[in-house]
Amino acid sequence: MKKLRVLLVDDEIMIREGFKRLFDWEAHDCQVVGEAADGMEALAKIDALQPDIAIMDINIPIMNGLKVIQMSRLKHPDTAFVIVSGYDDFSYCREALRLQITDYILKPVNYEEFGTCY
């Protein structure tokens, strides 16, 4: 079976490292193929790597995660986006739903819950 390709997008390196080390990607037939720390880097990596899933923080430098998702949808409509954010703000959730995200998970991440989101 083909492994799903995952891109991790968060400006905090500790969050990205936590995702890589604390979640069993192999058990879910996934592999992390790249990381990005800001919105422009995320757009470039989505174009270059064409991940199946992008794990995206909303509050990232240069361009927020919702704008990255909106722009990425034009070229990559089949990419699944999972927002992982510290913001429990309904306006963010509403905008994320309009962008047809796969899930919206609040930080701190419960990795057991995270494994059921896609």
Secondary structure as UniProt FT lines:
FT   STRAND          4..9
FT   HELIX           13..22
FT   HELIX           26..28
FT   STRAND          30..36
FT   HELIX           39..49
FT   STRAND          53..56
FT   HELIX           65..75
FT   TURN            77..78
FT   STRAND          80..85
FT   HELIX           90..98
FT   TURN            99..100
FT   STRAND          103..106
FT   HELIX           111..114
FT   TURN            115..116
//
